[in-house]
Amino acid sequence: MNLPVKQQVLSDILREMDIADISRTTIRQGVAVANALERVSGEKFVHLEIGVPGLPACQIGIDAQKAALDRGVAAIYPAIGGIPELKQNASRFIKAFVDQDIPGECIVPTVGSMQGCNNLIIECSQMQPGKDTILYVNPGFAPHMLQAKIAGARIEAFDIYNYRADKLRDKLESYMSKGNIAAMVYSNPNNPAWVCLTDDELKTIGELATKYDVVVLEDMAYMCMDFRSDKSHPYQAPFQPTVARYTDNFVMMMSGSKIFSYAGERIALVAFSPKLYHRDYPHLRERYGMGRMGDNFVLTYLYAASSGTSHSAQCALAAMLGAAADGYDFVHDLHEYEKRAHQSKEIFLRHGFDIVYDKDLDQAVADGFFYTVGYHGMDCERLLSLLMRCGIAAITLNTTGSEQPGARISVSALKTQELMQQLDERLAMFEQLAAE
C-alpha cells in the first residue's frame, strides 16, 4: 500500500491545481484532488465527498422513459411549465406525502433542484425594491450560496448549531426585521448535518416569513428520509414536515435524484404555494411585462435558462410520482443509507472522531445520507489534508457555511463491506498521522 501519501506530494498537487487552501475546495475540486492522489498512490480512495445516489435508479422511471422515447418524445419540445401527466401526479404525490394541496398548475419541473433554486434566487431578489438579500440557514449546500453570488444578490447566513428551538425566532427576526431579506433557503433534512427542523421551528419560520414578507425556499431533496418515523405510507401521518403548514410564502423543491435515485436525468420539481404562484409583483411587471411570480418563473427565467426540462425525464418522473402516490414504497430502499450511516459512524467513533451536529434538540440526529465528524477540534485544513493523505475523500464543514470544525460524510458510496473495512483501516492510519 502506497498510503499515506507524503505531505509534499499533496502540496504539489494542490499547487498544480491552483488551490491555496484544501479546506476551501468545492466538492468537484475535492473529487479532482482525490483523483490525482489516486493516480499518484495507485490506491482507490474511499469516496465520502460527493452525494451521488448509491442505489440503482427506480425501474418504474426507466421503463416509463424508454416507452416515452419509443413513442417519439425526443423530437418534441415539452411545455416549459411541464407535461400535464407530471403536474397531475406531482400534485397527488405532494398530497400523499406532505399533506398539502398544491394544484398542478403551481408545480413546475426543472433541470434538477439546482436549476430550480438558482432561478428562484434570481426571481426573489428582483421582485421587490429593497429586498435584494438571500438568508441561508447553515450549514447548507454550498452551491446554493454560490448561486446568489452569481446572481449578484446579497447574502446573509448563520449557523443553526446554537439557534435551535426558542432561540431560532430571535435570530431570524434579527435579519428579517431589517426589511431587505427577499428569501431564505434551507434543506430539511439538512445537508450536511442531517438535523431536521421540528414543527415548532417550521412554525416560527412560517410566521416570520408572513410577518416580514419573505419567501421560504424549502429544499426537500431528502424528503421522507428522517427514518426516526415511518413516512412511507401515502395519505397517512406522519407526513414530511414542511413550512407550508404555517405560511403561504413558500416554494418547495423536490428532486428525483435521491428519493428515486434518478440523478443522471437531472429532473426535479418546484412547487409554489397557490397564493404565491398567482401573486402579482409590479416590479416584475415593469421589468418583464408579466407580474405574476409563477408566470415569470416559467416564461421568463426557465425560458431563458433552458426552455424547459427533458421531455422523456418528465415522463419518467411522472410515472414514479404516480406509482408512489398509489402505494409504491419508494422509502423502503432508502433505508440502506440509514444502515450505511450507522455502521460508518461507529467506525469513525472508534477511531476517536465525534459527531459534530449530534443532536436534534433532545434526540440524537438520525442516521441518513449525510453526517458530520470532527477530530478533537482539529481545524478543517489539517483534518482534510490528513484524511486525503490516508485515502479518504471528504469535504470540510466551513465550505457549507458551518462555524464548526469538521467534515461532511456522505455514505452513498459505501456500498460494500470491503469499503467499510478500508475506511476502518485508513482511519487507523489517520490516528497515527494525527499523533505525530
C-alpha positions in Angstrom: 0.0 0.0 0.0 1.3 3.4 -1.0 -0.6 5.2 1.7 -0.3 7.5 3.5 0.6 10.0 0.7 3.5 12.3 1.7 2.5 15.8 2.6 4.8 17.2 -0.1 3.0 15.2 -2.8 -0.3 16.6 -1.7 1.1 20.1 -1.6 2.5 19.8 -5.1 -0.9 18.6 -6.4 -2.7 21.5 -4.8 -0.2 24.0 -6.2 -0.6 22.5 -9.7 -4.4 22.9 -9.3 -4.0 26.4 -8.0 -5.7 25.5 -4.7 -4.3 27.6 -1.9 -6.4 26.0 0.9 -7.6 22.5 0.6 -10.3 23.2 3.2 -11.9 25.7 0.8 -12.2 23.3 -2.2 -15.6 22.8 -3.8 -17.0 19.3 -4.0 -15.9 18.9 -7.6 -12.4 20.3 -6.8 -12.2 17.8 -4.0 -13.0 15.0 -6.4 -10.3 16.2 -8.7 -7.7 16.3 -5.9 -8.7 12.7 -4.8 -8.4 11.5 -8.4 -4.9 13.0 -8.7 -3.9 11.3 -5.4 -5.3 8.0 -6.6 -3.1 8.2 -9.7 0.0 9.0 -7.6 -0.6 6.4 -4.9 -2.1 3.7 -7.1 -4.8 3.2 -4.5 -8.5 3.7 -4.9 -9.9 6.2 -2.3 -12.9 5.8 0.0 -15.1 8.5 -1.5 -17.2 10.3 1.1 -17.2 13.7 -0.6 -19.9 13.6 -3.2 -23.6 12.9 -2.6 -24.3 10.8 -5.7 -27.1 8.2 -5.3 -25.7 4.9 -4.0 -28.7 2.8 -5.2 -30.0 1.8 -8.7 -32.4 4.2 -10.4 -36.0 3.4 -9.9 -37.1 0.9 -12.6 -40.5 2.4 -12.9 -38.9 5.6 -14.2 -36.6 3.8 -16.5 -39.4 1.8 -18.1 -41.6 4.9 -18.5 -38.7 6.9 -20.0 -37.9 4.2 -22.5 -41.5 4.0 -23.5 -41.7 7.7 -23.9 -38.6 7.7 -26.2 -40.1 4.9 -28.2 -43.2 6.9 -28.9 -41.1 9.8 -30.2 -41.0 12.4 -27.4 -37.3 13.1 -28.1 -38.3 15.0 -31.2 -40.9 17.2 -29.4 -40.3 20.2 -27.2 -42.2 19.8 -23.9 -44.3 22.6 -22.5 -41.9 24.8 -20.4 -44.3 24.5 -17.4 -44.3 20.7 -17.5 -46.3 18.0 -19.2 -49.9 17.5 -17.8 -49.2 14.0 -16.5 -46.2 15.1 -14.4 -48.1 18.1 -13.0 -51.1 16.0 -12.0 -49.0 13.2 -10.5 -46.8 15.7 -8.6 -49.9 17.2 -7.1 -51.1 13.8 -6.0 -47.6 12.9 -4.6 -47.4 16.1 -2.6 -50.8 15.5 -1.1 -49.9 11.9 -0.3 -46.6 12.5 1.4 -46.6 16.2 2.5 -50.3 16.5 3.1 -50.5 19.8 1.1 -53.0 20.7 -1.6 -51.0 22.2 -4.5 -52.7 22.2 -7.9 -50.7 21.0 -10.9 -50.6 24.5 -12.4 -48.4 25.6 -9.5 -45.9 22.8 -10.0 -43.0 23.1 -12.5 -40.3 20.6 -13.5 -36.7 21.9 -13.5 -33.3 20.6 -14.6 -32.6 19.3 -11.1 -33.3 21.3 -7.9 -30.1 23.2 -8.7 -31.8 24.9 -11.6 -35.0 25.4 -9.6 -33.2 27.1 -6.7 -31.0 29.2 -9.0 -33.9 30.7 -10.8 -35.9 31.2 -7.7 -33.0 33.1 -6.1 -32.8 35.4 -9.1 -36.5 35.9 -9.2 -36.9 36.6 -5.5 -34.0 39.1 -5.5 -35.8 41.0 -8.3 -39.4 41.0 -7.1 -39.4 44.0 -4.7 -37.3 47.1 -4.4 -35.0 47.0 -1.4 -35.4 43.2 -1.0 -32.2 42.0 -2.5 -30.7 39.6 0.1 -30.9 35.9 0.5 -30.8 34.4 4.0 -29.2 31.0 4.4 -29.8 28.7 7.4 -26.4 26.9 7.5 -24.8 24.5 7.3 -26.1 24.1 3.8 -25.5 23.0 0.3 -22.6 25.3 -0.8 -23.8 25.7 -4.5 -26.9 27.4 -3.2 -24.8 30.2 -1.8 -22.7 30.3 -5.0 -26.0 30.8 -6.9 -26.7 34.0 -5.0 -23.2 35.3 -5.7 -23.5 34.6 -9.4 -26.9 36.3 -9.4 -25.5 39.4 -7.7 -27.8 39.0 -4.7 -26.6 39.9 -1.3 -26.1 37.1 1.3 -26.8 36.8 5.0 -26.2 33.5 6.8 -25.9 31.9 10.2 -25.0 28.5 11.7 -28.1 26.9 13.2 -25.9 25.0 15.7 -26.6 27.3 18.6 -30.0 28.6 17.5 -32.4 25.7 17.8 -35.9 25.8 19.3 -36.8 29.0 21.1 -33.5 30.7 20.1 -34.4 30.5 16.4 -37.1 33.2 16.4 -34.9 36.0 17.7 -32.1 35.0 15.4 -34.3 35.0 12.3 -36.0 38.2 13.3 -32.7 40.0 13.7 -32.2 39.5 10.0 -35.8 39.8 8.7 -36.7 42.9 10.6 -34.1 44.9 8.5 -36.6 44.6 5.6 -34.0 43.6 3.0 -34.5 39.8 3.1 -36.1 38.6 -0.1 -35.9 34.8 0.5 -34.5 32.3 2.9 -33.0 28.9 2.0 -32.6 25.7 4.0 -32.7 21.9 3.5 -34.8 19.6 5.7 -33.3 17.0 6.4 -30.2 19.1 6.4 -27.3 18.7 4.0 -24.7 18.2 5.5 -25.7 17.9 9.2 -28.8 15.8 8.8 -30.5 17.8 11.6 -34.2 18.1 11.0 -36.3 21.2 11.8 -39.2 20.5 14.1 -42.8 21.5 13.5 -42.3 24.3 16.1 -39.3 25.6 14.3 -41.0 25.4 11.0 -44.0 27.3 12.5 -41.6 30.0 13.7 -40.1 30.3 10.2 -43.6 30.4 8.6 -44.9 33.1 11.0 -41.9 35.3 10.4 -41.9 34.8 6.7 -45.5 36.0 6.7 -44.8 38.9 9.0 -41.8 40.2 7.0 -42.9 39.1 3.5 -40.0 36.7 3.0 -40.2 33.8 0.5 -39.1 30.5 2.1 -37.3 28.2 -0.4 -37.5 24.8 1.2 -35.2 22.1 -0.2 -36.7 18.7 0.2 -34.0 16.7 -1.6 -34.1 14.1 1.1 -37.8 14.1 1.9 -39.1 11.2 3.9 -35.5 10.2 4.9 -35.7 11.1 8.6 -36.0 7.4 9.4 -36.9 8.0 13.1 -40.5 7.9 12.0 -42.1 5.9 9.1 -43.3 8.3 6.4 -43.6 5.7 3.7 -47.5 5.4 3.7 -49.3 7.7 1.3 -52.1 9.8 2.7 -51.2 8.7 6.3 -49.4 10.6 9.0 -46.6 11.1 9.8 -46.0 13.3 6.8 -42.9 15.1 5.6 -42.5 18.2 7.8 -42.9 21.5 5.9 -43.2 25.2 6.4 -46.2 25.1 4.1 -48.4 24.4 7.1 -47.6 27.8 8.5 -47.3 30.3 5.7 -48.3 31.0 2.1 -44.9 32.4 1.3 -43.3 29.1 0.4 -41.8 27.2 -2.5 -40.9 23.5 -2.2 -38.0 22.0 -4.2 -38.2 18.2 -4.7 -35.5 16.3 -6.5 -35.7 12.9 -8.3 -32.0 12.4 -7.6 -32.2 11.0 -4.1 -35.7 9.8 -3.5 -35.8 7.8 -6.8 -32.0 7.7 -7.4 -32.7 9.4 -10.8 -29.8 11.8 -10.6 -28.5 11.2 -14.1 -31.6 12.6 -15.8 -31.5 15.9 -13.9 -35.2 16.2 -13.1 -36.9 17.9 -10.1 -40.0 19.8 -9.1 -40.6 23.3 -7.9 -44.0 23.6 -6.1 -45.3 27.0 -5.3 -48.0 27.9 -2.8 -51.0 28.8 -5.0 -51.2 32.2 -3.4 -47.5 32.9 -4.2 -47.7 31.5 -7.7 -50.5 33.9 -8.6 -49.2 36.9 -6.6 -48.6 40.0 -8.7 -45.4 41.9 -8.3 -45.4 45.3 -10.0 -41.6 45.3 -10.1 -41.6 42.1 -12.2 -44.3 43.5 -14.5 -42.2 46.7 -15.1 -39.1 44.6 -15.8 -40.5 41.7 -17.8 -44.1 42.6 -18.8 -45.6 40.0 -16.5 -46.4 40.5 -12.9 -47.3 37.0 -11.5 -44.5 35.1 -9.8 -45.4 31.8 -11.3 -45.7 33.1 -14.9 -42.3 34.8 -14.6 -40.7 31.7 -13.2 -41.8 29.7 -16.2 -41.9 32.1 -19.1 -39.0 34.4 -18.2 -36.5 32.6 -16.1 -36.9 29.0 -17.2 -37.4 30.0 -20.8 -34.2 32.0 -20.8 -32.3 29.3 -18.9 -33.2 26.1 -20.8 -36.6 26.4 -22.4 -37.9 23.6 -20.2 -36.8 20.2 -19.0 -36.1 16.9 -20.7 -39.4 15.5 -22.1 -38.6 11.9 -21.5 -37.3 12.6 -18.0 -40.6 14.3 -17.2 -42.4 11.1 -18.3 -40.1 9.1 -16.0 -40.7 11.3 -13.0 -44.5 11.4 -13.7 -44.6 7.6 -13.6 -42.6 7.4 -10.3 -44.6 10.0 -8.6 -47.9 8.5 -9.6 -46.7 5.0 -8.5 -45.6 6.3 -5.1 -49.0 8.1 -4.6 -50.7 4.8 -5.5 -48.7 2.8 -2.9 -45.2 2.1 -4.4 -42.9 2.1 -1.3 -40.1 4.4 -2.6 -38.8 4.8 1.0 -38.1 1.1 1.6 -34.9 1.1 -0.5 -33.7 4.4 1.0 -33.2 2.7 4.4 -29.9 1.3 3.0 -28.5 4.8 3.6 -29.5 4.5 7.3 -27.6 1.2 7.6 -24.5 2.6 6.0 -24.6 5.7 8.2 -24.9 3.6 11.4 -22.0 1.3 10.5 -19.7 4.0 9.3 -20.4 6.3 12.3 -19.4 3.5 14.6 -16.1 3.2 12.7 -15.4 7.0 13.0 -16.3 7.0 16.7 -14.0 4.0 17.3 -11.1 6.0 15.9 -11.6 9.0 18.1 -13.8 11.1 16.0 -17.0 12.8 17.3 -20.3 13.7 15.6 -20.3 17.5 15.2 -24.0 18.1 14.7 -25.1 15.3 17.0 -28.4 16.4 18.4 -31.9 17.4 17.2 -32.8 19.1 20.4 -33.0 16.2 22.9 -32.8 13.5 20.3 -29.7 12.0 18.6 -29.5 13.1 15.0 -30.9 10.4 12.7 -28.8 8.1 10.5 -29.2 9.1 6.9 -27.5 10.2 3.7 -25.0 12.6 5.4 -23.5 13.2 8.8 -20.7 15.4 10.2 -17.5 14.4 12.0 -14.7 16.2 13.9 -11.5 15.2 15.5 -10.6 16.7 18.8 -11.2 20.2 17.5 -8.7 19.8 14.6 -9.1 22.7 12.1 -10.6 22.0 8.7 -7.4 22.3 6.7 -5.4 19.8 8.7 -8.3 17.4 9.1 -8.9 17.2 5.3 -5.2 17.1 4.5 -4.7 14.1 6.8 -7.9 12.3 5.5 -6.8 12.8 1.9 -3.3 11.6 2.6 -4.8 8.4 4.1 -7.0 7.8 1.0 -10.3 9.2 2.3 -12.0 12.0 0.3 -14.5 14.3 2.1 -15.5 18.0 2.2 -15.0 20.3 5.1 -17.8 22.0 7.1 -16.5 25.5 6.5 -17.5 25.2 2.8 -21.1 24.6 3.9 -21.3 27.8 6.0 -20.7 26.0 9.3 -18.8 27.7 12.1 -17.8 24.3 13.5 -14.5 22.5 12.6 -15.1 19.1 10.9 -16.1 17.3 7.7 -19.2 16.2 5.9 -19.5 12.4 5.3 -21.7 11.1 2.5 -22.5 7.4 2.9 -23.8 6.9 -0.7 -20.5 5.3 -2.0 -20.1 3.0 1.0 -21.7 0.1 -0.9 -19.7 -2.9 0.3 -18.3 -4.3 3.4 -14.9 -4.2 1.7 -15.2 -0.4 1.6 -16.2 -0.3 5.2 -13.1 -2.3 6.1 -10.9 0.1 4.1 -12.5 3.0 5.9 -11.6 1.3 9.2 -8.0 0.7 8.2 -7.4 4.2 6.8 -8.9 5.9 9.9 -6.4 3.8 11.9 -3.7 5.3 9.7 -5.2 8.7 10.2 -4.9 8.3 14.0 -1.2 7.6 13.6 -0.6 10.6 11.5 -2.6 12.9 13.8 -0.5 11.8 16.7 2.8 12.7 15.0 
